Amino acid sequence: MTEPVEVPFELDGRAVYFPGPETLVVADVHLGRDATSRIEAPLGEATDVGDRLEALLSARDPETVVVAGDLLHSFSRIPRGVERSLARLVDRVEDAGASLVVTPGNHDALLESVFDGETFPAYRLADGETVVSHGHEPPSGAAADASRYVVGHEHPAIEIDGRKRPCFLYEPATADRAATLVLPSFTRLASGRTINRLRSSDLQSPFVDRLDDCYPAVYDRSSGDALWFPPLEASRQFLD
């Protein structure tokens, strides 16, 4: 399993890190997801998200943290405790000396009522080539000329030896299309969409149109490295 092409980023847990200037990107945090669960016992969602983000902040020391959409989960209301959980998450980022930017997703209809920080439909990193957005709508305006996109929305996962794992999907650039990196959901309460037998037409994001050309990657916590698979078309034979 080898890295597809030389990539200017590092995968870490369910996040991606861009060095120089240091930027950490996560997607699909879905604060309040536990409030929709039928399980009556507390699921500890906010603590889990906050602790894992704090660990990444400590390890990477980024200047900027970008949330690629769906910071919130509920479309129609702000469940009890979500505003407090969000405030604590913001505090953790600020305490680490980083700034927080959100590119709202389709679940973030009520974001402005609880978050007064920076938001952009799409956010261009300081390298000038990479644009972050949620990925539920096609890029437009100045964001349409990026060399690379980082998106969420799809919650990709992969099944290996009967075990489902969150994964990244990387579609390299072609002569007529920018490269795209799809992040797994940062919340562990989202089960993820198993890509093993999905086709391009099954995806909801307009950013990936050739799923078979995408390189899946799984972050291995024991080694601290990302394990890259061959393009999905070639990987299907040993994943089925």
C-alpha positions as semicolon CSV with decimal commas, in nm:
position;residue;x (nm);y (nm);z (nm)
1;M;0,000;0,000;0,000
2;T;0,169;0,317;-0,116
3;E;0,083;0,683;-0,126
4;P;-0,082;0,766;-0,461
5;V;0,117;1,069;-0,571
6;E;0,314;1,319;-0,372
7;V;0,052;1,500;-0,163
8;P;0,105;1,830;0,022
9;F;-0,085;1,720;0,332
10;E;-0,075;1,469;0,615
11;L;-0,369;1,260;0,732
12;D;-0,412;1,244;1,108
13;G;-0,698;1,058;1,275
14;R;-1,007;1,189;1,097
15;A;-0,843;1,519;1,007
16;V;-0,600;1,650;0,749
17;Y;-0,306;1,879;0,821
18;F;-0,147;2,124;0,577
19;P;0,198;2,252;0,680
20;G;0,323;2,602;0,607
21;P;0,124;2,789;0,726
22;E;-0,014;2,521;0,952
23;T;-0,382;2,443;0,894
24;L;-0,594;2,164;1,038
25;V;-0,916;2,067;0,859
26;V;-1,200;1,852;0,994
27;A;-1,546;1,788;0,852
28;D;-1,889;1,677;0,972
29;V;-1,859;1,740;1,345
30;H;-2,240;1,720;1,381
31;L;-2,269;1,862;1,731
32;G;-2,607;1,755;1,869
33;R;-2,608;1,424;1,684
34;D;-2,644;1,240;2,015
35;A;-2,968;1,429;2,086
36;T;-3,130;1,249;1,791
37;S;-3,024;0,905;1,913
38;R;-3,280;0,664;2,056
39;I;-3,027;0,560;2,318
40;E;-3,127;0,722;2,645
41;A;-2,786;0,691;2,814
42;P;-2,544;0,983;2,755
43;L;-2,318;0,914;2,458
44;G;-2,046;1,165;2,550
45;E;-2,036;1,308;2,198
46;A;-1,923;1,660;2,287
47;T;-1,649;1,537;2,520
48;D;-1,522;1,288;2,263
49;V;-1,513;1,547;1,984
50;G;-1,348;1,805;2,208
51;D;-1,085;1,567;2,346
52;R;-0,983;1,439;2,002
53;L;-0,967;1,791;1,861
54;E;-0,758;1,905;2,158
55;A;-0,516;1,617;2,098
56;L;-0,478;1,723;1,735
57;L;-0,425;2,085;1,837
58;S;-0,154;1,979;2,080
59;A;0,020;1,753;1,828
60;R;-0,002;1,983;1,526
61;D;-0,009;2,336;1,673
62;P;-0,198;2,482;1,373
63;E;-0,248;2,851;1,306
64;T;-0,596;2,786;1,165
65;V;-0,863;2,521;1,217
66;V;-1,117;2,489;0,936
67;V;-1,443;2,299;0,976
68;A;-1,554;2,178;0,633
69;G;-1,923;2,197;0,707
70;D;-2,189;2,039;0,924
71;L;-2,055;2,172;1,249
72;L;-2,410;2,127;1,376
73;H;-2,643;1,834;1,320
74;S;-3,004;1,949;1,358
75;F;-3,168;2,140;1,074
76;S;-3,463;2,274;1,273
77;R;-3,360;2,339;1,633
78;I;-3,062;2,373;1,863
79;P;-3,082;2,082;2,109
80;R;-3,011;2,145;2,475
81;G;-2,640;2,157;2,548
82;V;-2,523;2,217;2,191
83;E;-2,455;2,587;2,241
84;R;-2,243;2,506;2,547
85;S;-2,060;2,227;2,360
86;L;-1,985;2,463;2,072
87;A;-1,857;2,731;2,309
88;R;-1,621;2,480;2,468
89;L;-1,496;2,369;2,128
90;V;-1,431;2,730;2,029
91;D;-1,248;2,785;2,359
92;R;-1,023;2,485;2,295
93;V;-0,922;2,621;1,955
94;E;-0,858;2,969;2,092
95;D;-0,667;2,836;2,394
96;A;-0,437;2,658;2,148
97;G;-0,362;2,991;1,981
98;A;-0,546;2,905;1,659
99;S;-0,827;3,077;1,472
100;L;-1,146;2,891;1,379
101;V;-1,312;2,913;1,037
102;V;-1,632;2,734;0,933
103;T;-1,754;2,665;0,579
104;P;-2,123;2,590;0,653
105;G;-2,275;2,265;0,532
106;N;-2,630;2,162;0,454
107;H;-2,693;2,087;0,824
108;D;-2,578;2,431;0,937
109;A;-2,901;2,626;0,877
110;L;-2,901;2,754;1,236
111;L;-2,527;2,811;1,269
112;E;-2,548;3,190;1,280
113;S;-2,772;3,174;1,587
114;V;-2,501;3,010;1,798
115;F;-2,170;3,092;1,626
116;D;-2,039;3,445;1,568
117;G;-1,700;3,345;1,429
118;E;-1,574;3,353;1,071
119;T;-1,776;3,167;0,808
120;F;-1,722;3,140;0,434
121;P;-1,906;2,936;0,167
122;A;-1,557;2,822;0,064
123;Y;-1,223;2,899;0,226
124;R;-0,896;2,923;0,035
125;L;-0,588;2,818;0,226
126;A;-0,277;3,035;0,231
127;D;-0,109;2,815;-0,032
128;G;-0,348;2,972;-0,283
129;E;-0,421;2,635;-0,441
130;T;-0,642;2,457;-0,188
131;V;-1,007;2,541;-0,122
132;V;-1,210;2,393;0,165
133;S;-1,588;2,364;0,152
134;H;-1,850;2,122;0,273
135;G;-1,894;1,964;-0,068
136;H;-2,273;1,952;-0,097
137;E;-2,277;2,218;-0,369
138;P;-2,046;2,265;-0,669
139;P;-1,774;2,532;-0,640
140;S;-1,862;2,873;-0,778
141;G;-1,709;3,216;-0,818
142;A;-1,348;3,254;-0,709
143;A;-1,356;2,907;-0,549
144;A;-1,405;2,743;-0,888
145;D;-1,041;2,783;-0,993
146;A;-0,872;2,580;-0,717
147;S;-0,609;2,317;-0,789
148;R;-0,728;2,109;-0,495
149;Y;-1,048;2,077;-0,290
150;V;-1,098;1,943;0,060
151;V;-1,457;1,848;0,136
152;G;-1,675;1,640;0,367
153;H;-2,042;1,554;0,328
154;E;-2,002;1,192;0,217
155;H;-1,884;1,036;0,548
156;P;-1,678;0,772;0,362
157;A;-1,595;0,440;0,530
158;I;-1,440;0,118;0,407
159;E;-1,498;-0,242;0,509
160;I;-1,182;-0,449;0,559
161;D;-1,200;-0,811;0,679
162;G;-1,553;-0,754;0,799
163;R;-1,465;-0,442;0,997
164;K;-1,589;-0,098;0,898
165;R;-1,342;0,190;0,928
166;P;-1,366;0,563;0,849
167;C;-1,159;0,647;0,546
168;F;-1,037;0,930;0,329
169;L;-1,087;0,940;-0,047
170;Y;-0,836;1,112;-0,271
171;E;-0,906;1,174;-0,638
172;P;-0,587;1,302;-0,808
173;A;-0,600;1,593;-1,047
174;T;-0,645;1,536;-1,418
175;A;-0,600;1,767;-1,715
176;D;-0,957;1,893;-1,679
177;R;-1,034;1,849;-1,310
178;A;-0,886;1,956;-0,976
179;A;-0,776;1,706;-0,714
180;T;-1,025;1,633;-0,435
181;L;-0,976;1,499;-0,085
182;V;-1,291;1,376;0,092
183;L;-1,266;1,359;0,471
184;P;-1,440;1,108;0,698
185;S;-1,685;1,246;0,953
186;F;-1,512;1,382;1,261
187;T;-1,794;1,264;1,486
188;R;-1,775;0,896;1,567
189;L;-2,155;0,879;1,596
190;A;-2,191;0,885;1,217
191;S;-2,164;0,529;1,091
192;G;-2,027;0,631;0,751
193;R;-2,114;0,518;0,399
194;T;-1,930;0,201;0,302
195;I;-1,760;0,267;-0,031
196;N;-1,668;-0,094;-0,118
197;R;-1,956;-0,143;-0,357
198;L;-2,064;0,215;-0,420
199;R;-2,050;0,371;-0,766
200;S;-1,998;0,734;-0,864
201;S;-2,371;0,777;-0,918
202;D;-2,431;0,682;-0,553
203;L;-2,240;0,981;-0,422
204;Q;-2,415;1,301;-0,322
205;S;-2,124;1,542;-0,364
206;P;-2,056;1,699;-0,705
207;F;-1,682;1,706;-0,626
208;V;-1,617;1,338;-0,698
209;D;-1,726;1,204;-1,035
210;R;-1,486;0,910;-1,075
211;L;-1,508;0,706;-0,756
212;D;-1,314;0,415;-0,910
213;D;-1,015;0,649;-0,956
214;C;-1,012;0,749;-0,588
215;Y;-0,742;0,622;-0,354
216;P;-0,890;0,520;-0,017
217;A;-0,676;0,580;0,291
218;V;-0,723;0,462;0,648
219;Y;-0,541;0,619;0,940
220;D;-0,368;0,359;1,156
221;R;-0,352;0,481;1,516
222;S;-0,098;0,218;1,621
223;S;0,164;0,339;1,372
224;G;0,048;0,699;1,338
225;D;0,051;0,663;0,960
226;A;-0,204;0,666;0,683
227;L;-0,243;0,337;0,495
228;W;-0,312;0,406;0,129
229;F;-0,494;0,157;-0,092
230;P;-0,475;0,137;-0,471
231;P;-0,754;0,316;-0,662
232;L;-1,091;0,175;-0,568
233;E;-1,139;0,003;-0,903
234;A;-0,827;-0,208;-0,835
235;S;-0,901;-0,247;-0,464
236;R;-1,248;-0,391;-0,507
237;Q;-1,111;-0,738;-0,587
238;F;-0,968;-0,785;-0,239
239;L;-1,226;-0,578;-0,051
240;D;-1,529;-0,778;-0,168
